[in-house]
Amino acid sequence: MNGGSNTSVPRISCVLDLPDEILKEICKNCTQNDWICLSLVCKRFRDLAASQLYRNFHIVFPDEDDPFFDSPIDDLAGGLHTFTTSDYNYAKHLREICLETLSIGKKAEAAYKPYHANVSCGKFMNTLMLLTLRKAQSLDSFQWNIRVELDSTVYKALHNTKTLRHLHLRLQEGPTIYKTPSLYYPATHYPASLEALTSGTTKNPSTIGSFQNLETLAVLDIDSLDIITELKACIRNSSSSLRKLKLSFSDRLSMQARRLDPDPYDFDDGDIQILPLAPQARLLMIERERKAQESVLGRIFEVEPFRAKKIHMPAEFSTGDEEENRPQEHRSREGQRFIDEVSVVFSRMVANFTGVDDFRLLEQYDGFKTIVKAAKKYVDETDARSEPRPLIQGGADSEEEDEPSLHSDDNANDRQQSNRELLERLFSTKNDDGSNLGDMNTEDNIGDELLTIVDELTWDIDIPKPKGPAGSKNVSTALPGATDKNKLVQSLNEDEIMKAVHSLRKMTDAALKDARKTLSLDRHSQEFYDGAVRAHESLDLLLLNAKEVQHELKAMEAEKADAHATDARRGLITSEREQLLRNVNQYARDTRGISLHSLSIHLIPIRASVLGKAIDLHSLKRITLLNVGEQKKFWGLMMKENKLKPLPLLKIFTDDVSLQFLQLVSELDRVTEVFMLRRSPKSQPESFAPTLDITIGQIRNFILKKHLPTLQQLMIKNLADNSWDIDAQTMRLICVRGQRLKELAVSVGMHAIHTFIQNIGYLKNLQAFQIVSFRADDACLSVMRETRHFIGDAVCTNAGLKLEWLAIGEEERATRIVRKQRVKKSKRKEAKGKEHITGSHGSNTSGYFPAVPMTWDPLMEGEDDEFDGLPQLPEIELVEGVAFYDVYGIRIFKKEIVAGKL
């Protein structure tokens, strides 16, 4: 032997000698039972098995009618108990945490109702989830698809998980239970300025805004616009890596902009029940909410700055533009000449301004308007020096000198008690039916609850009257920084809020004064009753405006806090490489938008201009727009972009099919998935988009004729009428040219069914077929059952088909087509030692005739000798009643697709 033989290659004597990489690949191909057995072998195998067993923690809350609803095994409690109490850290292997429901809607909400955050079980679940997340070291995906509020500490633990890349959150219903103190102040301590108004508020802990570098973000069932600022920060922090985005409003929030909600208008600080809003106040509330929701996407994508809503007060209480609307004849000639010259000069400056991109047309117009108002105010104040005007210091009416002021030097508590007694007397008025005017539908009375709110709005100190939308001081500080659009916008927002606060005080004084007038009348007169009703309407409007001011104030403070946090984050960047990377990402977003591959929006109104600036349309591969208002302008924008450069869009789901949409799809190079939905007129929330007369002929000519060779999923679902029903011609086209179709959902009649059965042999790749609506003269259960069997027979005679799932109607149940190979039965073997059977008269010695047996053997069951050599067709068995949620891998059966939601 030579010296080199001492360095021999190590020999593998057992499986433990294999490297971990090979063992991991082997474990990936094992079953769950194998992993459990492996975990008991040794520590090394336990690590390998645990990495597969606890890789995904997937919990599904079953419906009440599901067989597993009363299962004695609690997977959620058992899993969290294992993660939090075991000596071995199983949580370090977690890659995905998912909590979801089988169905959607009320049934799903009932499934997880015991786990709400305001009950003990929900609090325990939040605590155990927190402890699990703290141990998770490699978590990549977190899907919280139940409307249960997460604790702020859970959000903090998720923020600290640096490996998190995919986040899916379905927000809770109603306000958070971890709310901050009310923005309203006691009557004796109401602040005199906006700074004092907001200085006592505390900031909510960050929930969504602190996530960074996400690749997938889904925030669904948004129930309040207060979260928009945090959502904007999250998208900003992940703009360079974000590839998939899903956003949706809750039904409750979207309905506030669609109809007159008869429910009481609740305040944030308590379950205060008041009388239903007067029609005028309710209509005003709907108009304001609709405008606010239309601006949401602009705020989220930072295409448009946050602008405080202008609270439209009654004319007698408005403090907005009295100086601006002052007649010109009251101004001196020199003053008016100065105003005209300033207007001409600055209009020319705006027309020729070509500064940075941030100072766009909106900011140019606002700056010009601010300067002109400042000039008018300067002239008015100069002309008024010789004739000073008295300031308004109390109620709306000043002609009654004998009426005591609500802001006199009397004791505040005595005045507060006086106001309480005043309204108690007012709302104890009897209706025609004998009930109190202030009575609710139950035993509750408007007394204490409503008076508490009014007391909070009855302020004791004078709030300075705003100096217009932007005073001279604000102009001097805002205009030099006009390149930063937020400076001017914040100044305008603050002035708008202060104007609304001042008007609210005037409305409160006037309402109480009007109540005193009413009480001085005869309590049995019609005039007294009419005055009490007017007081109720004025208080409705007062409370509505108070809530609007509260919301705008919170939104403005959130925007300011977000701006400060952004500036602070920029200041923390010390590395030149980080600064360069940030500049590159910001430039890409400003010039092209966010490079999303998938965008899904539900119930949030869209505008083509906002999406065109915010999203890089040339990177979108999938888009879902459901109940987002009229979409034809957006599809028109997509058509223009497609002409400049072909769009890579492959998958589309929309519920507003227009000619612009059809034209766009016909111009795309390739499409693999098209889902078209028209909702029922009775569906809620109703759509803002008008109903268009699109027929199946137009769909066939624009979409099917071109894209059927590449389509893999196709749904044409019309729940409103039969204008999209597939006729025989269209069905034949689908069968002959749709050879790559895997999933098909359409509405058909009997002729189309016959055509489908006759041409089903072309659909080699079809796996699922759903008849959304079956149009037949006799659509009884027996006809539908026989239709399933007819299609099953067609599948039996076409051996190469892959069709496995069949559904008819909207009951969310499918029929599975199970194939069984025919087994050829062997001939019956003869028993050993059995002699040949002879005739009754012994053997036949003549040899001319065969022997006649005493008995005849029965024919063998399944005797198929005569079919030898022919191809054997499979037997078909139909398994009915399979729920959609038990079918995996079929998109047309997914609960979100079926319901038309996210």
Order of alpha helices (4+ residues) and beta strands (2+ residues): alpha-alpha-alpha-beta-alpha-beta-alpha-alpha-beta-alpha-beta-alpha-beta-alpha-beta-alpha-alpha-alpha-alpha-alpha-alpha-alpha-alpha-alpha-alpha-alpha-beta-alpha-beta-alpha-beta-alpha-beta-alpha-beta-alpha-beta-alpha-beta-alpha-beta-beta-beta-alpha
